[in-house]
Amino acid sequence: MMKLLLLALALMLVIEGVLPFVAPSAWRETFRRLIRFSDGQIRFIGLTSMLIGLVLLMIFR
C-alpha cells in the first residue's frame, strides 16, 4: 500500500512539473490570477478538485 501511495505522489509531482517546465510564463501568469481570487474562491476550487479526484478514484478503483 505504501509503495502505491509513493508511486501516486511521484506521478502527481511529474504531472505538476510539466507546465512550469514547458511554459513557465503561462505558469507564472496562472499564479498571478490566483492571487487575485478571494479565499472563498480558492477553497471552492480546492473542494471541486478533491471531489473530482474522489469520484475518479471510485470509478477507476
CYANA upper distance limits for C-alpha pairs under 8 A (distance plus 0.5 A):
  1 MET  CA      5 LEU  CA      6.89
  2 MET  CA      6 LEU  CA      6.73
  3 LYS  CA      7 LEU  CA      6.66
  4 LEU  CA      8 ALA  CA      6.66
  5 LEU  CA      9 LEU  CA      6.67
  6 LEU  CA     10 ALA  CA      6.59
  7 LEU  CA     11 LEU  CA      6.66
  8 ALA  CA     12 MET  CA      6.66
  9 LEU  CA     13 LEU  CA      6.75
 10 ALA  CA     14 VAL  CA      6.80
 11 LEU  CA     15 ILE  CA      6.70
 12 MET  CA     16 GLU  CA      6.49
 13 LEU  CA     17 GLY  CA      6.53
 14 VAL  CA     18 VAL  CA      7.01
 15 ILE  CA     19 LEU  CA      8.46
 16 GLU  CA     20 PRO  CA      8.42
 17 GLY  CA     21 PHE  CA      6.69
 18 VAL  CA     22 VAL  CA      6.48
 19 LEU  CA     23 ALA  CA      5.99
 19 LEU  CA     24 PRO  CA      7.25
 19 LEU  CA     26 ALA  CA      8.38
 19 LEU  CA     27 TRP  CA      6.78
 20 PRO  CA     24 PRO  CA      4.93
 20 PRO  CA     25 SER  CA      8.38
 20 PRO  CA     26 ALA  CA      8.38
 20 PRO  CA     27 TRP  CA      6.03
 23 ALA  CA     27 TRP  CA      6.82
 24 PRO  CA     28 ARG  CA      6.61
 25 SER  CA     29 GLU  CA      6.66
 26 ALA  CA     30 THR  CA      6.63
 27 TRP  CA     31 PHE  CA      7.05
 28 ARG  CA     32 ARG  CA      6.83
 29 GLU  CA     33 ARG  CA      6.82
 30 THR  CA     34 LEU  CA      6.79
 31 PHE  CA     35 ILE  CA      6.70
 32 ARG  CA     36 ARG  CA      7.50
 33 ARG  CA     37 PHE  CA      7.60
 34 LEU  CA     42 ILE  CA      8.21
 37 PHE  CA     41 GLN  CA      6.45
 37 PHE  CA     42 ILE  CA      6.94
 38 SER  CA     42 ILE  CA      6.92
 39 ASP  CA     43 ARG  CA      6.60
 40 GLY  CA     44 PHE  CA      6.64
 41 GLN  CA     45 ILE  CA      6.81
 42 ILE  CA     46 GLY  CA      6.71
 43 ARG  CA     47 LEU  CA      6.52
 44 PHE  CA     48 THR  CA      6.52
 45 ILE  CA     49 SER  CA      6.62
 46 GLY  CA     50 MET  CA      6.70
 47 LEU  CA     51 LEU  CA      6.65
 48 THR  CA     52 ILE  CA      6.63
 49 SER  CA     53 GLY  CA      6.61
 50 MET  CA     54 LEU  CA      6.63
 51 LEU  CA     55 VAL  CA      6.65
 52 ILE  CA     56 LEU  CA      6.66
 53 GLY  CA     57 LEU  CA      6.63
 54 LEU  CA     58 MET  CA      6.70
 55 VAL  CA     59 ILE  CA      6.67
 56 LEU  CA     60 PHE  CA      6.53
 57 LEU  CA     61 ARG  CA      6.05
